[in-house]
Amino acid sequence: MTGKNIGMLFLAHGRELQRYLSRWLRDADTAADLTQETFLRFVETGPAAVLQDRSYLFQTARNLAIDHQRQADRRRTDLTDPDVIGTLAADQPSPEAVVAARRELQRLDALLDGLPRRTREIFLLNKVEGLSYTEVASALGISESSVQKHLAKALQRIMPQFPRP
């Protein structure tokens, strides 16, 4: 499309499109920006690919407005009364819970120390590092069934010491 034709299209629909966006967004500056963006997208798409110019422009403007509102919603932060903030519970475990968790970790570490070296290594790679059986097998140059057998041995030793509530 030539500059003259896009200019004619802008003259024909630009104001109507901007009014539409202004009503939708309640912000004339953003509406003006999105109107320009709409016409830019029209040019980038290639006018030959567009069957109905006006429909394409309004659908594109609508999509841009929705995207703009979603981004604004993600950025928005609501103010909270400082008095309310003081009454909120700390998002931290209690000192007792910290001590209990440390004891659990010490027990687990002692159990892991009692495992054969290869079994311990496989357990840590899978359960702590998050590697799959295939990834552990590949990293250690062993078969997946060996990985599974070592993990079963480790879990047989560890699980009775940490019963589920």
DSSP file (Angstrom, degrees, kcal/mol; ACC not computed):
  #  RESIDUE AA STRUCTURE BP1 BP2  ACC     N-H-->O    O-->H-N    N-H-->O    O-->H-N    TCO  KAPPA ALPHA  PHI   PSI    X-CA   Y-CA   Z-CA
    1    1 A M              0   0    0      0, 0.0     2,-0.1     0, 0.0    45,-0.0   0.000 360.0 360.0 360.0 136.7    0.0    0.0    0.0
    2    2 A T     >  -     0   0    0      1,-0.1     4,-2.2     4,-0.0     5,-0.2  -0.325 360.0-108.4 -78.6 164.7    1.4    3.4   -0.9
    3    3 A G  H  > S+     0   0    0      1,-0.2     4,-2.1     2,-0.2     5,-0.1   0.850 120.1  56.1 -60.5 -34.2    1.7    6.2    1.6
    4    4 A K  H  > S+     0   0    0      2,-0.2     4,-2.1     1,-0.2    -1,-0.2   0.921 108.1  46.7 -65.1 -43.2   -1.1    8.0   -0.1
    5    5 A N  H  > S+     0   0    0      2,-0.2     4,-2.4     1,-0.2    -2,-0.2   0.898 112.7  48.2 -67.6 -40.8   -3.5    5.0    0.4
    6    6 A I  H  X S+     0   0    0     -4,-2.2     4,-2.5     1,-0.2    -1,-0.2   0.881 110.8  53.2 -66.5 -35.6   -2.6    4.5    4.1
    7    7 A G  H  X S+     0   0    0     -4,-2.1     4,-2.5    -5,-0.2    -2,-0.2   0.902 109.1  48.0 -63.4 -40.7   -3.0    8.2    4.6
    8    8 A M  H  X S+     0   0    0     -4,-2.1     4,-2.2     2,-0.2    -2,-0.2   0.895 111.5  50.4 -66.0 -39.7   -6.5    8.0    3.0
    9    9 A L  H  X S+     0   0    0     -4,-2.4     4,-2.1     2,-0.2     5,-0.4   0.892 110.7  49.9 -64.3 -39.4   -7.3    5.0    5.3
   10   10 A F  H  X S+     0   0    0     -4,-2.5     4,-3.0     1,-0.2     5,-0.4   0.919 111.3  48.5 -65.4 -42.9   -6.1    7.0    8.3
   11   11 A L  H  < S+     0   0    0     -4,-2.5     4,-0.3     1,-0.2    -2,-0.2   0.877 113.9  47.8 -62.9 -36.8   -8.3    9.9    7.3
   12   12 A A  H  < S+     0   0    0     -4,-2.2    -2,-0.2    -5,-0.2    -1,-0.2   0.851 134.0   8.3 -73.6 -35.0  -11.3    7.6    6.8
   13   13 A H  H  X S+     0   0    0     -4,-2.1     4,-2.7    -5,-0.1     5,-0.2   0.539  99.7  93.0-127.1 -10.6  -11.0    5.7   10.1
   14   14 A G  H  X S+     0   0    0     -4,-3.0     4,-2.4    -5,-0.4     5,-0.2   0.912  91.9  42.1 -58.5 -49.7   -8.3    7.3   12.3
   15   15 A R  H  > S+     0   0    0     -5,-0.4     4,-2.6    -4,-0.3    -1,-0.2   0.920 115.9  49.3 -65.5 -42.8  -10.5    9.6   14.4
   16   16 A E  H  > S+     0   0    0      1,-0.2     4,-2.3     2,-0.2    -1,-0.2   0.913 112.8  48.3 -62.1 -42.5  -13.3    7.0   14.8
   17   17 A L  H  X S+     0   0    0     -4,-2.7     4,-2.4     2,-0.2    -1,-0.2   0.903 111.4  49.5 -64.1 -42.9  -10.7    4.4   15.9
   18   18 A Q  H  X S+     0   0    0     -4,-2.4     4,-2.5    -5,-0.2    -2,-0.2   0.892 110.7  49.9 -66.7 -39.0   -9.1    6.8   18.4
   19   19 A R  H  X S+     0   0    0     -4,-2.6     4,-2.5     2,-0.2     5,-0.2   0.915 109.9  52.0 -62.5 -42.4  -12.6    7.7   19.9
   20   20 A Y  H  X S+     0   0    0     -4,-2.3     4,-2.0     1,-0.2    -2,-0.2   0.934 113.1  43.6 -57.8 -48.1  -13.3    4.0   20.2
   21   21 A L  H  X S+     0   0    0     -4,-2.4     4,-3.2     2,-0.2     5,-0.4   0.867 110.9  55.3 -67.8 -36.9  -10.1    3.4   22.1
   22   22 A S  H  X S+     0   0    0     -4,-2.5     4,-2.5     2,-0.2     5,-0.3   0.912 109.9  46.1 -63.0 -42.3  -10.5    6.6   24.2
   23   23 A R  H  < S+     0   0    0     -4,-2.5    -1,-0.2     2,-0.2    -2,-0.2   0.916 116.6  45.7 -64.9 -41.5  -13.9    5.3   25.4
   24   24 A W  H  < S+     0   0    0     -4,-2.0    -2,-0.2    -5,-0.2    -1,-0.2   0.943 126.5  27.1 -66.4 -49.4  -12.5    1.9   26.0
   25   25 A L  H  < S-     0   0    0     -4,-3.2    -3,-0.2    -5,-0.1    -2,-0.2   0.688  89.2-139.1 -91.2 -20.9   -9.4    3.0   27.9
   26   26 A R  S  < S+     0   0    0     -4,-2.5     2,-0.3    -5,-0.4    -3,-0.1   0.868  74.3 102.5  58.7  38.2  -10.5    6.3   29.3
   27   27 A D     >  -     0   0    0     -5,-0.3     4,-2.4    -6,-0.3     5,-0.2  -0.809  54.5-166.2-153.4 104.7   -7.1    7.7   28.4
   28   28 A A  H  > S+     0   0    0     -2,-0.3     4,-2.2     1,-0.2     5,-0.2   0.858  89.2  52.9 -64.8 -37.3   -6.7    9.9   25.3
   29   29 A D  H  > S+     0   0    0      2,-0.2     4,-2.2     1,-0.2    -1,-0.2   0.937 112.3  43.6 -66.4 -45.9   -2.9    9.7   25.2
   30   30 A T  H  > S+     0   0    0      1,-0.2     4,-2.9     2,-0.2     5,-0.2   0.896 111.9  54.9 -64.8 -39.1   -2.8    5.9   25.3
   31   31 A A  H  X S+     0   0    0     -4,-2.4     4,-2.0     1,-0.2    -2,-0.2   0.902 107.9  49.4 -60.3 -41.0   -5.7    5.8   22.7
   32   32 A A  H  X S+     0   0    0     -4,-2.2     4,-2.0     2,-0.2    -1,-0.2   0.918 111.8  48.5 -64.5 -43.1   -3.6    8.0   20.4
   33   33 A D  H  X S+     0   0    0     -4,-2.2     4,-2.3     1,-0.2    -2,-0.2   0.924 113.0  46.9 -61.9 -44.7   -0.6    5.7   20.8
   34   34 A L  H  X S+     0   0    0     -4,-2.9     4,-2.3     2,-0.2    -1,-0.2   0.811 107.4  57.3 -71.0 -28.4   -2.6    2.6   20.2
   35   35 A T  H  X S+     0   0    0     -4,-2.0     4,-2.0    -5,-0.2    -1,-0.2   0.942 109.5  45.1 -63.3 -46.5   -4.3    4.1   17.1
   36   36 A Q  H  X S+     0   0    0     -4,-2.0     4,-2.3     1,-0.2    -2,-0.2   0.913 112.3  51.8 -62.3 -42.2   -0.8    4.7   15.6
   37   37 A E  H  X S+     0   0    0     -4,-2.3     4,-2.5     1,-0.2    -1,-0.2   0.881 106.5  55.2 -61.4 -38.2    0.2    1.2   16.6
   38   38 A T  H  X S+     0   0    0     -4,-2.3     4,-1.9     1,-0.2    -1,-0.2   0.936 110.1  44.2 -60.6 -47.5   -2.9   -0.2   14.9
   39   39 A F  H  X S+     0   0    0     -4,-2.0     4,-2.2     2,-0.2    -1,-0.2   0.860 111.2  54.8 -68.0 -34.4   -2.0    1.5   11.6
   40   40 A L  H  X S+     0   0    0     -4,-2.3     4,-2.6     2,-0.2    -2,-0.2   0.924 108.4  48.4 -62.6 -43.8    1.6    0.3   12.0
   41   41 A R  H  X S+     0   0    0     -4,-2.5     4,-2.5     2,-0.2    -2,-0.2   0.882 108.6  55.1 -62.8 -37.7    0.4   -3.3   12.4
   42   42 A F  H  X S+     0   0    0     -4,-1.9     4,-1.4     2,-0.2    -1,-0.2   0.931 110.8  44.1 -60.0 -46.1   -1.8   -2.8    9.3
   43   43 A V  H  < S+     0   0    0     -4,-2.2    -2,-0.2     1,-0.2    -1,-0.2   0.909 114.1  50.1 -65.9 -42.2    1.1   -1.7    7.2
   44   44 A E  H  < S+     0   0    0     -4,-2.6    -2,-0.2     1,-0.2    -1,-0.2   0.852 107.7  54.0 -66.5 -34.6    3.4   -4.5    8.6
   45   45 A T  H  < S-     0   0    0     -4,-2.5    -1,-0.2    -5,-0.2    -2,-0.2   0.852 117.2-112.9 -66.8 -34.0    0.7   -7.2    7.9
   46   46 A G    ><  -     0   0    0     -4,-1.4     3,-2.7    -5,-0.2     4,-0.5   0.623  11.6-124.1  97.2 104.6    0.5   -6.1    4.3
   47   47 A P  G >  S+     0   0    0      0, 0.0     3,-1.1     0, 0.0    -1,-0.1   0.747 108.3  67.2 -52.8 -26.5   -2.7   -4.5    3.2
   48   48 A A  G 3  S+     0   0    0      1,-0.3    -2,-0.1   -47,-0.0    -3,-0.0   0.799  97.7  54.0 -65.9 -25.6   -3.1   -7.1    0.5
   49   49 A A  G <  S+     0   0    0     -3,-2.7     2,-0.5    -4,-0.1    -1,-0.3   0.594  92.4  87.6 -82.2 -11.0   -3.6   -9.8    3.2
   50   50 A V    <   -     0   0    0     -3,-1.1     3,-0.2    -4,-0.5    -8,-0.0  -0.793  54.8-171.6 -96.2 124.0   -6.4   -7.8    4.8
   51   51 A L  S    S+     0   0    0     -2,-0.5     2,-0.5     1,-0.3    -1,-0.2   0.911  80.2  27.0 -80.1 -43.9   -9.9   -8.5    3.5
   52   52 A Q     >  -     0   0    0      1,-0.2     4,-2.7     2,-0.0    -1,-0.3  -0.936  68.2-162.9-124.2 106.0  -11.8   -5.7    5.3
   53   53 A D  H  > S+     0   0    0     -2,-0.5     4,-2.6    -3,-0.2     5,-0.2   0.926  89.4  44.6 -54.8 -53.2   -9.7   -2.7    6.2
   54   54 A R  H  > S+     0   0    0      1,-0.2     4,-2.5     2,-0.2     5,-0.2   0.915 114.5  48.4 -62.9 -45.0  -12.1   -1.3    8.8
   55   55 A S  H  > S+     0   0    0      1,-0.2     4,-2.5     2,-0.2     5,-0.2   0.923 112.3  49.5 -61.1 -44.2  -12.8   -4.6   10.5
   56   56 A Y  H  X S+     0   0    0     -4,-2.7     4,-2.6     1,-0.2     5,-0.2   0.923 110.9  50.1 -60.5 -45.3   -9.1   -5.4   10.6
   57   57 A L  H  X S+     0   0    0     -4,-2.6     4,-2.6    -5,-0.2    -2,-0.2   0.927 113.4  44.2 -61.2 -46.2   -8.3   -2.0   12.2
   58   58 A F  H  X S+     0   0    0     -4,-2.5     4,-2.5     2,-0.2    -1,-0.2   0.882 114.0  49.4 -70.2 -37.0  -10.9   -2.2   14.9
   59   59 A Q  H  X S+     0   0    0     -4,-2.5     4,-2.4    -5,-0.2    -1,-0.2   0.919 113.2  47.4 -66.1 -42.1  -10.1   -5.8   15.7
   60   60 A T  H  X S+     0   0    0     -4,-2.6     4,-2.5    -5,-0.2    -2,-0.2   0.919 112.5  49.4 -63.5 -43.8   -6.4   -4.9   16.0
   61   61 A A  H  X S+     0   0    0     -4,-2.6     4,-2.5    -5,-0.2    -2,-0.2   0.913 110.6  50.7 -61.8 -42.5   -7.2   -1.9   18.1
   62   62 A R  H  X S+     0   0    0     -4,-2.5     4,-2.5     2,-0.2    -2,-0.2   0.935 111.1  48.0 -60.7 -46.8   -9.3   -4.0   20.4
   63   63 A N  H  X S+     0   0    0     -4,-2.4     4,-2.5     1,-0.2    -2,-0.2   0.901 111.9  49.6 -61.7 -41.5   -6.6   -6.6   20.8
   64   64 A L  H  X S+     0   0    0     -4,-2.5     4,-2.5     2,-0.2    -1,-0.2   0.895 110.5  50.7 -64.6 -39.1   -4.0   -3.9   21.5
   65   65 A A  H  X S+     0   0    0     -4,-2.5     4,-2.5     2,-0.2    -2,-0.2   0.911 110.5  49.0 -65.1 -42.0   -6.3   -2.3   24.1
   66   66 A I  H  X S+     0   0    0     -4,-2.5     4,-2.4     2,-0.2    -2,-0.2   0.938 112.4  48.0 -62.5 -46.6   -6.8   -5.7   25.8
   67   67 A D  H  X S+     0   0    0     -4,-2.5     4,-2.4     1,-0.2    -2,-0.2   0.908 111.1  51.6 -59.7 -41.7   -3.1   -6.3   25.9
   68   68 A H  H  X S+     0   0    0     -4,-2.5     4,-2.4     1,-0.2    -1,-0.2   0.924 110.4  48.0 -62.0 -44.6   -2.5   -2.8   27.3
   69   69 A Q  H  X S+     0   0    0     -4,-2.5     4,-2.5     2,-0.2    -1,-0.2   0.891 110.1  52.3 -65.2 -39.0   -5.1   -3.3   30.1
   70   70 A R  H  X S+     0   0    0     -4,-2.4     4,-1.9     2,-0.2    -1,-0.2   0.923 110.9  47.4 -62.5 -43.3   -3.5   -6.7   31.0
   71   71 A Q  H  X S+     0   0    0     -4,-2.4     4,-1.7     1,-0.2    -2,-0.2   0.907 111.5  50.6 -64.3 -40.7   -0.1   -5.1   31.3
   72   72 A A  H  X S+     0   0    0     -4,-2.4     4,-1.6     1,-0.2    -2,-0.2   0.893 108.6  52.6 -63.9 -39.4   -1.5   -2.3   33.4
   73   73 A D  H  < S+     0   0    0     -4,-2.5    -1,-0.2     1,-0.2    -2,-0.2   0.879 108.7  50.2 -64.1 -37.4   -3.2   -4.8   35.7
   74   74 A R  H  < S+     0   0    0     -4,-1.9    -1,-0.2     1,-0.2    -2,-0.2   0.835 114.2  44.6 -69.5 -31.4    0.1   -6.6   36.2
   75   75 A R  H  < S+     0   0    0     -4,-1.7    -2,-0.2    -5,-0.2    -1,-0.2   0.722  90.8 104.8 -83.7 -21.7    1.9   -3.4   37.0
   76   76 A R     <  -     0   0    0     -4,-1.6     2,-0.4    -5,-0.2    -3,-0.0  -0.337  48.3-171.4 -67.8 136.6   -0.8   -2.0   39.3
   77   77 A T        -     0   0    0     -2,-0.1     2,-0.4     0, 0.0    -2,-0.0  -0.997  16.2-137.3-125.9 134.1   -0.2   -2.1   43.0
   78   78 A D        -     0   0    0     -2,-0.4     2,-0.2     1,-0.0    -2,-0.0  -0.713  22.6-118.0 -90.4 139.3   -2.8   -1.2   45.5
   79   79 A L        -     0   0    0     -2,-0.4     2,-0.4     1,-0.0    -1,-0.0  -0.541  26.5-153.6 -76.3 139.9   -1.9    0.9   48.5
   80   80 A T        -     0   0    0     -2,-0.2     5,-0.0     2,-0.0    -1,-0.0  -0.932  25.1-105.5-116.4 138.9   -2.3   -0.7   51.9
   81   81 A D    >>  -     0   0    0     -2,-0.4     4,-1.6     1,-0.2     3,-1.0  -0.410  25.7-134.2 -60.1 127.9   -2.9    1.2   55.1
   82   82 A P  H 3> S+     0   0    0      0, 0.0     4,-1.5     0, 0.0    -1,-0.2   0.815 105.2  59.4 -57.3 -30.7    0.4    1.2   57.1
   83   83 A D  H 3> S+     0   0    0      1,-0.2     4,-0.5     2,-0.2    -2,-0.1   0.866 104.7  49.9 -65.8 -34.2   -1.6    0.2   60.2
   84   84 A V  H X> S+     0   0    0     -3,-1.0     3,-1.1     1,-0.2     4,-0.6   0.880 104.2  58.2 -70.9 -37.5   -2.8   -2.9   58.5
   85   85 A I  H >< S+     0   0    0     -4,-1.6     3,-1.2     1,-0.3    -1,-0.2   0.884 100.2  57.8 -60.5 -38.5    0.7   -3.9   57.5
   86   86 A G  H 3< S+     0   0    0     -4,-1.5    -1,-0.3     1,-0.3    -2,-0.2   0.734 103.9  52.6 -64.5 -22.4    1.8   -3.9   61.1
   87   87 A T  H << S+     0   0    0     -3,-1.1    -1,-0.3    -4,-0.5    -2,-0.2   0.544  84.9 107.0 -91.9  -7.0   -0.8   -6.5   62.0
   88   88 A L  S << S-     0   0    0     -3,-1.2     2,-0.1    -4,-0.6     3,-0.1  -0.457  76.2-112.8 -73.4 143.6    0.2   -8.9   59.3
   89   89 A A        -     0   0    0     -2,-0.1     2,-0.1     1,-0.1    -1,-0.1  -0.467  36.7-101.1 -72.8 145.7    2.0  -12.1   60.4
   90   90 A A        -     0   0    0     -2,-0.1     2,-1.1     1,-0.1    -1,-0.1  -0.408  23.8-129.6 -65.5 141.6    5.6  -12.4   59.4
   91   91 A D  S    S+     0   0    0     -2,-0.1    -1,-0.1    -3,-0.1    -2,-0.0  -0.315  77.1  98.8 -89.8  52.4    6.1  -14.7   56.4
   92   92 A Q  S    S-     0   0    0     -2,-1.1    -2,-0.1     0, 0.0     2,-0.0  -0.970  78.5-104.8-136.3 149.5    8.8  -16.6   58.3
   93   93 A P        -     0   0    0      0, 0.0    -2,-0.0     0, 0.0     5,-0.0  -0.367  44.9-100.3 -69.7 155.9    8.8  -19.8   60.2
   94   94 A S     >  -     0   0    0      1,-0.1     4,-2.1    -2,-0.0     5,-0.2  -0.304  32.7-107.6 -69.0 160.4    8.9  -19.6   63.9
   95   95 A P  H  > S+     0   0    0      0, 0.0     4,-2.2     0, 0.0     5,-0.2   0.867 122.4  54.5 -57.6 -35.3   12.3  -20.2   65.7
   96   96 A E  H  > S+     0   0    0      1,-0.2     4,-2.5     2,-0.2     5,-0.2   0.907 107.1  49.6 -64.5 -41.0   11.0  -23.6   66.9
   97   97 A A  H  > S+     0   0    0      2,-0.2     4,-2.3     1,-0.2    -1,-0.2   0.867 109.7  52.0 -66.7 -35.5   10.1  -24.6   63.3
   98   98 A V  H  X S+     0   0    0     -4,-2.1     4,-2.3     2,-0.2    -1,-0.2   0.931 110.9  46.9 -65.0 -45.2   13.6  -23.6   62.1
   99   99 A V  H  X S+     0   0    0     -4,-2.2     4,-2.1     1,-0.2    -2,-0.2   0.916 112.7  49.8 -63.1 -43.1   15.2  -25.7   64.8
  100  100 A A  H  X S+     0   0    0     -4,-2.5     4,-2.1     1,-0.2    -1,-0.2   0.900 110.9  49.5 -63.4 -41.0   13.0  -28.7   64.0
  101  101 A A  H  X S+     0   0    0     -4,-2.3     4,-2.4     1,-0.2    -1,-0.2   0.889 109.2  52.0 -66.0 -39.0   13.7  -28.4   60.3
  102  102 A R  H  X S+     0   0    0     -4,-2.3     4,-2.2     2,-0.2    -1,-0.2   0.899 109.0  50.4 -64.4 -39.4   17.5  -28.3   61.0
  103  103 A R  H  X S+     0   0    0     -4,-2.1     4,-2.4     2,-0.2    -2,-0.2   0.910 109.3  51.2 -63.8 -41.7   17.2  -31.4   63.1
  104  104 A E  H  X S+     0   0    0     -4,-2.1     4,-2.5     1,-0.2    -2,-0.2   0.919 110.2  49.4 -61.0 -43.7   15.3  -33.2   60.3
  105  105 A L  H  X S+     0   0    0     -4,-2.4     4,-2.7     1,-0.2    -1,-0.2   0.885 109.7  51.3 -63.2 -38.5   18.0  -32.2   57.8
  106  106 A Q  H  X S+     0   0    0     -4,-2.2     4,-2.2     2,-0.2    -1,-0.2   0.908 110.6  48.9 -64.9 -41.0   20.7  -33.5   60.2
  107  107 A R  H  X S+     0   0    0     -4,-2.4     4,-2.2     2,-0.2    -2,-0.2   0.923 113.1  47.2 -63.1 -44.1   18.9  -36.8   60.5
  108  108 A L  H  X S+     0   0    0     -4,-2.5     4,-2.8     1,-0.2    -2,-0.2   0.918 111.0  51.4 -64.2 -43.0   18.6  -37.1   56.7
  109  109 A D  H  X S+     0   0    0     -4,-2.7     4,-2.2     1,-0.2    -1,-0.2   0.896 109.6  50.2 -60.9 -40.7   22.2  -36.2   56.2
  110  110 A A  H  X S+     0   0    0     -4,-2.2     4,-1.1     2,-0.2    -1,-0.2   0.904 111.5  48.6 -65.1 -40.7   23.3  -38.9   58.7
  111  111 A L  H  < S+     0   0    0     -4,-2.2     3,-0.4     1,-0.2     4,-0.4   0.914 111.4  49.5 -64.4 -42.1   21.1  -41.4   56.9
  112  112 A L  H >< S+     0   0    0     -4,-2.8     3,-1.3     1,-0.2    -2,-0.2   0.869 105.7  57.3 -65.5 -35.4   22.6  -40.4   53.5
  113  113 A D  H 3< S+     0   0    0     -4,-2.2    -1,-0.2     1,-0.3    -2,-0.2   0.803 101.8  57.7 -63.6 -27.8   26.1  -40.7   54.9
  114  114 A G  T 3< S+     0   0    0     -4,-1.1    -1,-0.3    -3,-0.4    -2,-0.2   0.556  90.9  91.7 -79.9  -7.3   25.3  -44.3   55.8
  115  115 A L  S <  S-     0   0    0     -3,-1.3    39,-0.0    -4,-0.4    -3,-0.0  -0.504  92.5 -91.2 -83.6 155.0   24.5  -45.1   52.2
  116  116 A P     >  -     0   0    0      0, 0.0     4,-2.7     0, 0.0     5,-0.2  -0.327  43.2-109.7 -59.2 150.5   27.0  -46.5   49.8
  117  117 A R  H  > S+     0   0    0      1,-0.2     4,-2.4     2,-0.2     5,-0.2   0.882 116.3  46.3 -53.0 -47.8   28.7  -43.7   47.8
  118  118 A R  H  > S+     0   0    0      2,-0.2     4,-2.5     1,-0.2    -1,-0.2   0.893 112.7  50.1 -65.6 -40.6   27.1  -44.4   44.5
  119  119 A T  H  > S+     0   0    0      2,-0.2     4,-2.4     1,-0.2    -1,-0.2   0.917 112.1  47.9 -64.4 -43.0   23.6  -44.8   46.0
  120  120 A R  H  X S+     0   0    0     -4,-2.7     4,-2.6     2,-0.2    -2,-0.2   0.925 111.6  50.3 -62.4 -44.7   24.0  -41.5   47.8
  121  121 A E  H  X S+     0   0    0     -4,-2.4     4,-2.4    -5,-0.2    -2,-0.2   0.913 112.1  47.0 -61.3 -44.6   25.2  -39.8   44.6
  122  122 A I  H  X S+     0   0    0     -4,-2.5     4,-2.3     2,-0.2     5,-0.3   0.909 111.6  51.4 -64.7 -42.7   22.2  -41.1   42.6
  123  123 A F  H  X>S+     0   0    0     -4,-2.4     4,-3.1     1,-0.2     5,-0.6   0.934 112.0  46.3 -60.0 -47.0   19.8  -40.1   45.4
  124  124 A L  I  X>S+     0   0    0     -4,-2.6     5,-2.5     1,-0.2     4,-1.4   0.903 112.1  50.2 -64.9 -42.1   21.1  -36.6   45.5
  125  125 A L  I  <5S+     0   0    0     -4,-2.4     6,-2.5    -5,-0.2    -1,-0.2   0.908 120.9  34.8 -62.9 -40.9   21.2  -36.2   41.7
  126  126 A N  I  <5S+     0   0    0     -4,-2.3     4,-0.3     4,-0.2    -2,-0.2   0.949 128.7  29.9 -80.5 -50.8   17.6  -37.3   41.4
  127  127 A K  I  <5S+     0   0    0     -4,-3.1    -3,-0.2    -5,-0.3    -2,-0.1   0.806 132.7  27.4 -85.8 -30.7   15.9  -36.0   44.5
  128  128 A V  I  <<S+     0   0    0     -4,-1.4    -3,-0.2    -5,-0.6    -4,-0.1   0.876 129.3  36.2 -97.3 -49.0   17.9  -32.9   45.2
  129  129 A E  S   <S-     0   0    0     -5,-2.5    -3,-0.2     2,-0.1    -4,-0.2   0.701 100.8-129.7 -79.8 -19.3   19.1  -31.8   41.8
  130  130 A G        +     0   0    0     -6,-0.3    -4,-0.2    -4,-0.3     2,-0.2   0.678  48.0 158.1  81.8  18.0   15.9  -32.9   40.0
  131  131 A L        -     0   0    0     -6,-2.5    -1,-0.2     1,-0.1    -2,-0.1  -0.502  40.0-120.5 -75.0 145.0   17.6  -35.0   37.3
  132  132 A S     >  -     0   0    0     -2,-0.2     4,-2.6     1,-0.1     5,-0.2  -0.259  29.8-101.5 -74.1 168.9   15.4  -37.7   35.7
  133  133 A Y  H  > S+     0   0    0      1,-0.2     4,-2.8     2,-0.2     5,-0.2   0.914 125.7  50.7 -57.3 -42.5   16.5  -41.4   35.7
  134  134 A T  H  > S+     0   0    0      1,-0.2     4,-2.5     2,-0.2    -1,-0.2   0.914 110.7  47.8 -62.4 -44.2   17.7  -41.0   32.2
  135  135 A E  H  > S+     0   0    0      2,-0.2     4,-2.5     1,-0.2    -1,-0.2   0.897 113.4  47.5 -66.0 -40.3   19.7  -37.9   33.0
  136  136 A V  H  X S+     0   0    0     -4,-2.6     4,-2.2     2,-0.2     5,-0.2   0.942 112.5  49.6 -64.4 -46.8   21.3  -39.6   36.1
  137  137 A A  H  X>S+     0   0    0     -4,-2.8     5,-2.1    -5,-0.2     4,-1.2   0.919 113.4  46.2 -58.4 -44.8   22.1  -42.7   34.1
  138  138 A S  H  <5S+     0   0    0     -4,-2.5     3,-0.3     1,-0.2    -1,-0.2   0.911 111.8  50.9 -65.0 -42.9   23.7  -40.7   31.4
  139  139 A A  H  <5S+     0   0    0     -4,-2.5    -1,-0.2     1,-0.2    -2,-0.2   0.849 119.9  35.4 -64.5 -34.4   25.7  -38.5   33.8
  140  140 A L  H  <5S-     0   0    0     -4,-2.2    -1,-0.2    -5,-0.2    -2,-0.2   0.489 107.2-120.2-101.2  -3.7   27.1  -41.5   35.7
  141  141 A G  T  <5S+     0   0    0     -4,-1.2     2,-0.2    -3,-0.3    -3,-0.2   0.870  73.2 115.8  69.5  36.4   27.4  -43.9   32.7
  142  142 A I      < -     0   0    0     -5,-2.1    -1,-0.2    -6,-0.2    -2,-0.1  -0.778  68.9 -88.8-128.2 174.1   25.1  -46.5   34.1
  143  143 A S     >  -     0   0    0     -2,-0.2     4,-1.8     1,-0.1     3,-0.1  -0.414  30.7-118.3 -82.6 159.8   21.7  -48.0   33.1
  144  144 A E  H  > S+     0   0    0      1,-0.2     4,-2.6     2,-0.2     5,-0.2   0.866 115.6  57.7 -63.6 -35.6   18.4  -46.6   34.1
  145  145 A S  H  > S+     0   0    0      1,-0.2     4,-2.3     2,-0.2    -1,-0.2   0.868 104.4  51.9 -65.2 -33.7   17.5  -49.8   35.9
  146  146 A S  H  > S+     0   0    0      2,-0.2     4,-2.5     1,-0.2    -1,-0.2   0.907 108.6  51.1 -66.0 -40.5   20.7  -49.4   38.0
  147  147 A V  H  X S+     0   0    0     -4,-1.8     4,-2.5     1,-0.2    -2,-0.2   0.943 110.9  48.4 -59.3 -47.3   19.5  -45.9   38.9
  148  148 A Q  H  X S+     0   0    0     -4,-2.6     4,-2.4     1,-0.2    -2,-0.2   0.894 111.0  50.1 -61.8 -41.2   16.1  -47.3   39.9
  149  149 A K  H  X S+     0   0    0     -4,-2.3     4,-2.1     2,-0.2    -1,-0.2   0.909 111.6  47.9 -65.1 -42.5   17.7  -50.0   42.0
  150  150 A H  H  X S+     0   0    0     -4,-2.5     4,-2.4     2,-0.2    -2,-0.2   0.913 112.5  49.0 -65.1 -42.0   19.9  -47.5   43.8
  151  151 A L  H  X S+     0   0    0     -4,-2.5     4,-2.9    -5,-0.2     5,-0.2   0.905 109.5  51.8 -64.6 -40.2   17.0  -45.2   44.5
  152  152 A A  H  X S+     0   0    0     -4,-2.4     4,-2.3     1,-0.2    -1,-0.2   0.913 110.3  49.4 -61.4 -42.1   14.9  -48.0   45.8
  153  153 A K  H  X S+     0   0    0     -4,-2.1     4,-1.4     2,-0.2    -2,-0.2   0.922 112.6  47.4 -62.3 -44.5   17.7  -49.0   48.2
  154  154 A A  H  X S+     0   0    0     -4,-2.4     4,-2.3     1,-0.2     3,-0.2   0.928 113.0  47.7 -63.7 -45.4   18.1  -45.4   49.4
  155  155 A L  H  X S+     0   0    0     -4,-2.9     4,-2.4     1,-0.2    -1,-0.2   0.857 106.8  57.0 -67.2 -34.6   14.3  -45.0   49.9
  156  156 A Q  H  < S+     0   0    0     -4,-2.3    -1,-0.2    -5,-0.2    -2,-0.2   0.856 113.4  41.5 -62.1 -33.2   14.0  -48.3   51.8
  157  157 A R  H  < S+     0   0    0     -4,-1.4     4,-0.3    -3,-0.2    -2,-0.2   0.867 123.0  36.5 -80.4 -38.0   16.6  -46.9   54.2
  158  158 A I  H >X S+     0   0    0     -4,-2.3     3,-1.5    -5,-0.1     4,-0.6   0.909 103.6  64.4 -86.0 -45.2   15.3  -43.4   54.5
  159  159 A M  G >< S+     0   0    0     -4,-2.4     3,-1.3     1,-0.3    -3,-0.1   0.831  95.9  56.4 -57.8 -40.4   11.5  -43.6   54.4
  160  160 A P  G 34 S+     0   0    0      0, 0.0    -1,-0.3     0, 0.0    -2,-0.1   0.798 105.4  54.9 -62.2 -23.6   11.0  -45.6   57.6
  161  161 A Q  G <4 S+     0   0    0     -3,-1.5    -2,-0.2    -4,-0.3    -3,-0.1   0.648 112.1  43.5 -81.6 -15.0   12.8  -42.8   59.5
  162  162 A F  S << S-     0   0    0     -3,-1.3    -1,-0.2    -4,-0.6    -4,-0.0  -0.597  79.2-172.4-129.7  69.7   10.5  -40.1   58.1
  163  163 A P        -     0   0    0      0, 0.0    -4,-0.0     0, 0.0    -2,-0.0  -0.326  27.7-113.4 -65.1 146.2    6.9  -41.4   58.4
  164  164 A R              0   0    0      1,-0.1    -2,-0.0    -5,-0.0    -5,-0.0  -0.545 360.0 360.0 -78.3 144.1    4.2  -39.3   56.8
  165  165 A P              0   0    0      0, 0.0    -1,-0.1     0, 0.0     0, 0.0   0.508 360.0 360.0 -70.3 360.0    1.7  -37.7   59.1
